[in-house]
Amino acid sequence: MNYPDEWTQKEFLENKLRLEKEGIAVVLIDTILSPIEKAESTVYNPHELKNYADGSVFVFYCDSGKATANRLEEYREKFPTMHCISLKGGRGYWRKNMQLLEDTPQ
């Protein structure tokens, strides 16, 4: 997969579901010490993040998405074996009740 610089919440949820079925970890990373309600996230800690398998996908968020978008190159240098993405709109754009519905086979 070719990874973009940003994912929307919907793209994050869809890709997390698909990639984790393939055995690839997709981690939502809190860079502002402000968890998103109803979302599983990990606090930004470079030492602990290096324990994830190569090829894992790190999705960083801040309040608006601007700071993490601006710091993507820094994250990519720090985690060269991971895929680093910014959450578009950050925490402020996150809809806590958004969820994916499974397609019903016809």
DSSP file (Angstrom, degrees, kcal/mol; ACC not computed):
  #  RESIDUE AA STRUCTURE BP1 BP2  ACC     N-H-->O    O-->H-N    N-H-->O    O-->H-N    TCO  KAPPA ALPHA  PHI   PSI    X-CA   Y-CA   Z-CA
    1    1 A M              0   0    0      0, 0.0     2,-0.7     0, 0.0     0, 0.0   0.000 360.0 360.0 360.0 140.1    0.0    0.0    0.0
    2    2 A N        -     0   0    0      0, 0.0     0, 0.0     0, 0.0     0, 0.0  -0.847 360.0-144.5 -91.1 117.8    1.1    3.5   -0.8
    3    3 A Y        -     0   0    0     -2,-0.7    81,-0.1     1,-0.0     2,-0.0  -0.713   8.2-146.4 -91.8 128.7    0.6    5.5    2.4
    4    4 A P        -     0   0    0      0, 0.0     3,-0.1     0, 0.0    -1,-0.0  -0.190  26.6-108.7 -79.1 178.5   -0.5    9.2    2.2
    5    5 A D  S    S+     0   0    0      1,-0.1    81,-3.0    80,-0.1     2,-0.3   0.782  98.6  30.6 -77.9 -28.4    0.6   12.0    4.5
    6    6 A E  E     -a   86   0A   0     79,-0.2     2,-0.4    81,-0.1    81,-0.2  -0.959  58.9-165.4-134.8 149.4   -2.9   12.2    6.1
    7    7 A W  E     -a   87   0A   0     79,-2.0    81,-2.9    -2,-0.3     2,-0.1  -0.989  19.7-134.7-126.0 141.0   -5.9   10.0    6.8
    8    8 A T     >  -     0   0    0     -2,-0.4     4,-2.6    79,-0.2     5,-0.2  -0.354  38.5 -99.0 -76.6 171.7   -9.4   11.2    7.8
    9    9 A Q  H  > S+     0   0    0     79,-0.2     4,-2.7     2,-0.2     5,-0.2   0.921 126.7  50.7 -59.6 -43.3  -11.1    9.5   10.7
   10   10 A K  H  > S+     0   0    0      1,-0.2     4,-2.6     2,-0.2     5,-0.2   0.923 111.0  47.6 -62.3 -44.8  -13.0    7.3    8.2
   11   11 A E  H  > S+     0   0    0      2,-0.2     4,-2.9     1,-0.2     5,-0.3   0.901 111.4  52.1 -62.6 -40.5   -9.9    6.4    6.3
   12   12 A F  H  X S+     0   0    0     -4,-2.6     4,-2.6     2,-0.2     5,-0.2   0.950 111.9  44.9 -59.6 -49.7   -8.2    5.6    9.6
   13   13 A L  H  X S+     0   0    0     -4,-2.7     4,-1.9     2,-0.2    -2,-0.2   0.910 116.7  45.5 -63.5 -42.9  -11.0    3.3   10.7
   14   14 A E  H  X S+     0   0    0     -4,-2.6     4,-2.2    -5,-0.2    -2,-0.2   0.940 116.8  43.7 -65.4 -47.8  -11.3    1.5    7.4
   15   15 A N  H  X S+     0   0    0     -4,-2.9     4,-3.1    -5,-0.2     5,-0.3   0.862 110.8  55.0 -68.8 -35.5   -7.5    1.0    7.0
   16   16 A K  H  X S+     0   0    0     -4,-2.6     4,-2.3    -5,-0.3     5,-0.2   0.940 110.4  46.4 -61.2 -46.5   -7.1   -0.1   10.6
   17   17 A L  H  X S+     0   0    0     -4,-1.9     4,-1.1    -5,-0.2    -2,-0.2   0.938 118.1  41.6 -61.3 -48.1   -9.7   -2.8   10.1
   18   18 A R  H  X S+     0   0    0     -4,-2.2     4,-0.8     1,-0.2     3,-0.2   0.931 117.2  45.5 -67.2 -47.7   -8.2   -4.0    6.8
   19   19 A L  H ><>S+     0   0    0     -4,-3.1     5,-2.4     1,-0.2     3,-0.7   0.871 108.7  55.0 -68.2 -37.4   -4.5   -3.8    7.8
   20   20 A E  H ><5S+     0   0    0     -4,-2.3     3,-1.0    -5,-0.3    -1,-0.2   0.812 102.1  58.4 -68.2 -26.9   -4.9   -5.5   11.1
   21   21 A K  H 3<5S+     0   0    0     -4,-1.1    -1,-0.3     1,-0.2    -2,-0.2   0.792 106.1  50.5 -66.0 -26.7   -6.6   -8.4    9.3
   22   22 A E  T <<5S-     0   0    0     -4,-0.8    -1,-0.2    -3,-0.7    -2,-0.2   0.393 126.7-104.1 -89.4   1.4   -3.3   -8.6    7.4
   23   23 A G  T < 5S+     0   0    0     -3,-1.0     2,-0.5     1,-0.3    -3,-0.2   0.641  78.0 133.9  86.6  15.6   -1.3   -8.6   10.7
   24   24 A I      < -     0   0    0     -5,-2.4    -1,-0.3    -6,-0.1     2,-0.2  -0.880  53.7-129.8-102.3 124.3   -0.1   -5.0   10.4
   25   25 A A        -     0   0    0     -2,-0.5    32,-3.2    -3,-0.1     2,-0.5  -0.521  18.2-165.9 -72.9 134.7   -0.5   -2.9   13.6
   26   26 A V  E     -b   57   0A   0     -2,-0.2     2,-0.5    30,-0.2    32,-0.2  -0.980  11.8-170.0-122.4 115.2   -2.2    0.5   13.1
   27   27 A V  E     -b   58   0A   0     30,-3.1    32,-3.2    -2,-0.5     2,-0.6  -0.921  19.1-146.2-118.0 125.1   -1.6    2.7   16.2
   28   28 A L  E     -b   59   0A   0     -2,-0.5    14,-2.6    12,-0.5     2,-0.5  -0.790  25.3-155.4 -85.7 121.4   -3.4    6.1   16.9
   29   29 A I  E     -bc  60  42A   0     30,-3.3    32,-2.5    -2,-0.6     2,-0.7  -0.894   9.0-147.1-114.5 121.7   -0.8    8.2   18.7
   30   30 A D  E     +bc  61  43A   0     12,-2.6    14,-2.7    -2,-0.5     3,-0.2  -0.734  19.3 174.0 -83.9 112.6   -1.6   11.0   21.1
   31   31 A T  S    S+     0   0    0     30,-2.1    -1,-0.1    -2,-0.7    31,-0.1   0.428  76.3  50.0 -98.4   0.6    1.0   13.8   20.9
   32   32 A I  S    S-     0   0    0     29,-0.3    -1,-0.1     2,-0.1    30,-0.1   0.283 105.2-114.9-123.1   8.6   -0.8   16.3   23.1
   33   33 A L  S    S+     0   0    0     -3,-0.2    10,-0.1     1,-0.1    29,-0.0   0.893  82.4 116.3  55.3  43.1   -1.7   14.2   26.2
   34   34 A S        -     0   0    0      2,-0.0    -1,-0.1     0, 0.0    -2,-0.1  -0.782  57.7-146.3-141.4  92.3   -5.3   14.5   25.5
   35   35 A P        -     0   0    0      0, 0.0     2,-0.5     0, 0.0     5,-0.1  -0.173  16.1-118.1 -63.2 152.1   -7.0   11.2   24.7
   36   36 A I    >   -     0   0    0      3,-0.2     3,-1.7     1,-0.0     5,-0.1  -0.788  34.4-111.1 -89.9 128.8   -9.9   11.0   22.2
   37   37 A E  T 3  S+     0   0    0     -2,-0.5     3,-0.1     1,-0.3    -1,-0.0  -0.362  98.7   7.3 -61.3 134.7  -13.1    9.8   23.8
   38   38 A K  T 3  S+     0   0    0      1,-0.2     2,-0.4    -2,-0.1    -1,-0.3   0.687 108.0 107.2  65.2  23.0  -14.1    6.3   22.5
   39   39 A A    <   -     0   0    0     -3,-1.7     2,-0.6     2,-0.0    -3,-0.2  -0.997  69.1-130.2-130.4 135.4  -10.8    5.8   20.7
   40   40 A E        +     0   0    0     -2,-0.4   -12,-0.5    -3,-0.1     2,-0.3  -0.731  42.7 163.4 -83.0 119.5   -8.0    3.6   21.6
   41   41 A S        -     0   0    0     -2,-0.6     2,-0.4   -14,-0.1   -12,-0.2  -0.895  32.3-136.3-135.4 165.7   -4.8    5.6   21.5
   42   42 A T  E     -c   29   0A   0    -14,-2.6   -12,-2.6    -2,-0.3     2,-0.2  -0.971  28.1-115.5-122.2 136.1   -1.2    5.4   22.7
   43   43 A V  E     -c   30   0A   0     -2,-0.4     2,-0.4   -14,-0.2   -12,-0.2  -0.491  43.3 -96.6 -70.6 139.1    0.7    8.4   24.2
   44   44 A Y        +     0   0    0    -14,-2.7    -1,-0.1    -2,-0.2   -15,-0.0  -0.411  61.6 150.9 -60.4 113.3    3.7    9.5   22.1
   45   45 A N    >>  -     0   0    0     -2,-0.4     4,-2.5     1,-0.1     3,-0.6  -0.791  31.2-160.5-146.6  97.0    6.7    7.8   23.7
   46   46 A P  H 3> S+     0   0    0      0, 0.0     4,-1.4     0, 0.0    -1,-0.1   0.831  90.2  56.7 -52.0 -37.9    9.5    7.1   21.1
   47   47 A H  H 34 S+     0   0    0      1,-0.2     3,-0.2     2,-0.2     4,-0.1   0.932 113.7  38.4 -61.6 -45.7   11.1    4.5   23.3
   48   48 A E  H X4 S+     0   0    0     -3,-0.6     3,-1.7     1,-0.2    -1,-0.2   0.847 110.3  60.0 -73.9 -34.4    8.0    2.4   23.6
   49   49 A L  H >< S+     0   0    0     -4,-2.5     3,-1.5     1,-0.3    -1,-0.2   0.784  92.7  67.1 -66.2 -26.0    6.9    2.9   19.9
   50   50 A K  T 3< S+     0   0    0     -4,-1.4    -1,-0.3     1,-0.3    -2,-0.2   0.616  86.7  71.5 -69.5 -10.2   10.2    1.4   18.7
   51   51 A N  T <  S+     0   0    0     -3,-1.7    -1,-0.3    -4,-0.1    -2,-0.2   0.607  77.0  99.5 -80.1 -11.6    8.9   -2.0   20.1
   52   52 A Y  S <  S-     0   0    0     -3,-1.5     3,-0.1    -4,-0.2     4,-0.1  -0.410  87.2 -93.9 -73.3 153.0    6.3   -2.2   17.4
   53   53 A A    >   -     0   0    0      1,-0.1     3,-1.7    -2,-0.1    -1,-0.1  -0.299  48.1 -90.6 -65.2 148.2    7.0   -4.5   14.4
   54   54 A D  T 3  S+     0   0    0      1,-0.3    28,-0.2    -3,-0.1    -1,-0.1  -0.304 114.9  34.8 -55.2 141.3    8.6   -3.0   11.3
   55   55 A G  T 3  S+     0   0    0     26,-3.0    -1,-0.3     1,-0.3    27,-0.2   0.399  82.8 144.3  90.5  -2.8    6.0   -1.9    8.9
   56   56 A S    <   -     0   0    0     -3,-1.7    27,-2.7    25,-0.2     2,-0.6  -0.284  49.6-123.6 -63.9 156.9    3.5   -0.8   11.6
   57   57 A V  E     -bd  26  83A   0    -32,-3.2   -30,-3.1    25,-0.2     2,-0.6  -0.925  21.0-163.3-109.8 121.3    1.4    2.3   10.8
   58   58 A F  E     -bd  27  84A   0     25,-3.1    27,-2.8    -2,-0.6     2,-0.7  -0.910   1.5-167.4-104.6 123.1    1.6    5.2   13.2
   59   59 A V  E     -bd  28  85A   0    -32,-3.2   -30,-3.3    -2,-0.6     2,-0.3  -0.924  12.8-159.4-112.6 107.1   -1.2    7.8   12.9
   60   60 A F  E     -bd  29  86A   0     25,-2.9    27,-2.7    -2,-0.7     2,-0.3  -0.609   9.3-172.3 -89.1 141.8   -0.3   10.9   15.0
   61   61 A Y  E     +b   30   0A   0    -32,-2.5   -30,-2.1    -2,-0.3   -29,-0.3  -0.981  14.2 168.2-135.4 152.7   -2.8   13.4   16.2
   62   62 A C        -     0   0    0     -2,-0.3    29,-3.2    25,-0.3    30,-0.2  -0.533  59.6 -72.2-131.9-159.6   -2.8   16.8   17.8
   63   63 A D  S    S+     0   0    0     27,-0.2    29,-2.6    -2,-0.2    30,-0.2   0.917 126.0   9.5 -69.8 -42.9   -5.7   19.2   18.3
   64   64 A S  S    S-     0   0    0     26,-0.2    25,-0.5    27,-0.2    26,-0.2   0.541  96.3-115.0-116.6 -10.6   -6.1   20.4   14.7
   65   65 A G  S  > S+     0   0    0     24,-0.3     4,-1.5    23,-0.2    25,-0.1   0.260  91.8 101.2  91.7 -12.3   -3.9   18.1   12.7
   66   66 A K  H  > S+     0   0    0      2,-0.2     4,-2.4     1,-0.2     5,-0.2   0.928  78.0  47.9 -73.6 -45.5   -1.5   20.9   11.7
   67   67 A A  H  > S+     0   0    0      1,-0.2     4,-1.4     2,-0.2    -1,-0.2   0.916 114.6  45.7 -64.5 -42.7    1.3   20.3   14.1
   68   68 A T  H  4 S+     0   0    0      2,-0.2     4,-0.3     1,-0.2    -1,-0.2   0.876 111.8  52.3 -69.9 -34.7    1.5   16.6   13.4
   69   69 A A  H >< S+     0   0    0     -4,-1.5     3,-0.9     1,-0.2     4,-0.3   0.911 110.9  48.1 -63.3 -41.1    1.3   17.3    9.6
   70   70 A N  H 3< S+     0   0    0     -4,-2.4     3,-0.3     1,-0.2    -1,-0.2   0.762 113.5  47.9 -69.7 -24.9    4.2   19.7   10.0
   71   71 A R  T 3X S+     0   0    0     -4,-1.4     4,-2.3     1,-0.2     3,-0.3   0.328  77.1 106.5 -99.0   6.8    6.2   17.2   12.1
   72   72 A L  H <> S+     0   0    0     -3,-0.9     4,-2.8    -4,-0.3     5,-0.2   0.892  79.0  51.8 -55.2 -43.1    5.7   14.2    9.8
   73   73 A E  H  > S+     0   0    0     -3,-0.3     4,-2.1    -4,-0.3    -1,-0.2   0.892 108.9  51.3 -62.7 -38.4    9.3   14.3    8.5
   74   74 A E  H  > S+     0   0    0     -3,-0.3     4,-2.1     2,-0.2    -1,-0.2   0.928 111.9  46.8 -62.3 -44.9   10.6   14.3   12.0
   75   75 A Y  H  X S+     0   0    0     -4,-2.3     4,-2.4     1,-0.2    -2,-0.2   0.908 110.9  52.0 -63.2 -41.4    8.5   11.3   12.9
   76   76 A R  H  < S+     0   0    0     -4,-2.8    -1,-0.2     1,-0.2    -2,-0.2   0.853 110.2  48.4 -65.8 -34.7    9.6    9.5    9.7
   77   77 A E  H  < S+     0   0    0     -4,-2.1    -1,-0.2    -5,-0.2    -2,-0.2   0.894 114.0  47.0 -68.7 -39.8   13.3   10.1   10.6
   78   78 A K  H  < S+     0   0    0     -4,-2.1    -2,-0.2     1,-0.3    -1,-0.2   0.826 125.0  30.6 -71.3 -32.4   12.7    8.9   14.1
   79   79 A F    ><  +     0   0    0     -4,-2.4     3,-1.6    -5,-0.2    -1,-0.3  -0.621  69.2 164.3-127.0  71.1   10.8    5.7   12.9
   80   80 A P  T 3  S+     0   0    0      0, 0.0    -1,-0.1     0, 0.0    -2,-0.1   0.708  75.8  51.8 -66.2 -20.0   12.3    4.9    9.5
   81   81 A T  T 3  S+     0   0    0      2,-0.1   -26,-3.0   -27,-0.0     2,-0.2   0.381 102.6  73.1 -97.3   4.9   10.8    1.4    9.5
   82   82 A M  S <  S-     0   0    0     -3,-1.6     2,-0.6   -28,-0.2   -25,-0.2  -0.705  82.8-116.5-112.6 165.0    7.3    2.5   10.2
   83   83 A H  E     - d   0  57A   0    -27,-2.7   -25,-3.1    -2,-0.2     2,-0.5  -0.924  32.2-158.7-101.7 118.7    4.7    4.3    8.1
   84   84 A C  E     + d   0  58A   0     -2,-0.6     2,-0.3   -27,-0.2   -25,-0.2  -0.870  16.5 169.5-107.5 128.6    3.9    7.7    9.7
   85   85 A I  E     - d   0  59A   0    -27,-2.8   -25,-2.9    -2,-0.5     2,-0.4  -0.952  27.5-130.4-135.5 149.7    0.6    9.5    8.9
   86   86 A S  E     -ad   6  60A   0    -81,-3.0   -79,-2.0    -2,-0.3     2,-0.7  -0.827  25.3-120.0-100.5 141.7   -1.1   12.6   10.4
   87   87 A L  E >   -a    7   0A   0    -27,-2.7     3,-1.8    -2,-0.4   -25,-0.3  -0.730  34.3-122.3 -80.8 115.6   -4.8   12.4   11.4
   88   88 A K  T 3  S+     0   0    0    -81,-2.9   -79,-0.2    -2,-0.7   -23,-0.2  -0.371  93.8   7.0 -62.4 127.7   -6.5   15.0    9.3
   89   89 A G  T >> S-     0   0    0    -25,-0.5     4,-0.9    -2,-0.1     3,-0.5   0.294 102.5-137.8  82.7 -10.5   -8.3   17.6   11.4
   90   90 A G  H X>  -     0   0    0     -3,-1.8     3,-0.9     1,-0.2     4,-0.6  -0.079  56.3 -28.3  58.8-155.5   -6.8   16.1   14.6
   91   91 A R  H >4 S+     0   0    0    -29,-3.2     3,-0.7     1,-0.2    -1,-0.2   0.807 133.8  63.6 -64.6 -32.3   -8.7   15.5   17.7
   92   92 A G  H <4 S+     0   0    0    -29,-2.6    -1,-0.2    -3,-0.5    -2,-0.2   0.756 105.3  45.1 -66.6 -24.6  -11.1   18.4   17.0
   93   93 A Y  H << S+     0   0    0     -3,-0.9    -1,-0.2    -4,-0.9    -2,-0.2   0.562  85.9 115.0 -94.8 -10.4  -12.4   16.7   13.9
   94   94 A W    <<  -     0   0    0     -3,-0.7     2,-0.7    -4,-0.6   -57,-0.1  -0.408  56.1-149.5 -67.0 129.8  -12.9   13.3   15.5
   95   95 A R    >   -     0   0    0     -2,-0.2     3,-1.9     1,-0.1    -1,-0.1  -0.893   3.9-156.6-102.2 108.8  -16.5   12.1   15.7
   96   96 A K  T 3  S+     0   0    0     -2,-0.7    -1,-0.1     1,-0.3    -2,-0.0   0.721  89.8  47.4 -63.5 -22.7  -16.7    9.9   18.8
   97   97 A N  T 3  S+     0   0    0     -3,-0.1    -1,-0.3     2,-0.0     2,-0.2   0.413  81.7 117.0 -99.8   3.0  -19.8    8.1   17.6
   98   98 A M    <   +     0   0    0     -3,-1.9     2,-0.3     2,-0.0    -3,-0.0  -0.514  38.5 161.9 -70.1 135.0  -18.5    7.3   14.1
   99   99 A Q        -     0   0    0     -2,-0.2     2,-0.4     2,-0.0    -2,-0.0  -0.983  38.5-109.1-149.3 159.2  -18.2    3.6   13.4
  100  100 A L        -     0   0    0     -2,-0.3     2,-0.5   -87,-0.1   -90,-0.0  -0.711  25.5-147.0 -89.9 141.0  -17.9    1.3   10.5
  101  101 A L        -     0   0    0     -2,-0.4     2,-0.1     3,-0.0     3,-0.0  -0.910  22.4-116.9-106.5 135.2  -20.8   -0.9    9.6
  102  102 A E        -     0   0    0     -2,-0.5     2,-0.2     1,-0.1     0, 0.0  -0.439  31.1-110.6 -70.0 141.2  -20.0   -4.3    8.2
  103  103 A D        -     0   0    0     -2,-0.1    -1,-0.1     1,-0.1     0, 0.0  -0.524  28.3-129.9 -70.1 136.1  -21.3   -5.0    4.7
  104  104 A T        -     0   0    0     -2,-0.2    -1,-0.1    -3,-0.0     2,-0.0  -0.789  23.8-119.9 -88.8 123.2  -24.1   -7.5    4.6
  105  105 A P              0   0    0      0, 0.0    -1,-0.0     0, 0.0     0, 0.0  -0.349 360.0 360.0 -63.5 142.2  -23.5  -10.2    2.0
  106  106 A Q              0   0    0     -2,-0.0    -2,-0.0     0, 0.0     0, 0.0   0.413 360.0 360.0-108.2 360.0  -26.2  -10.4   -0.6
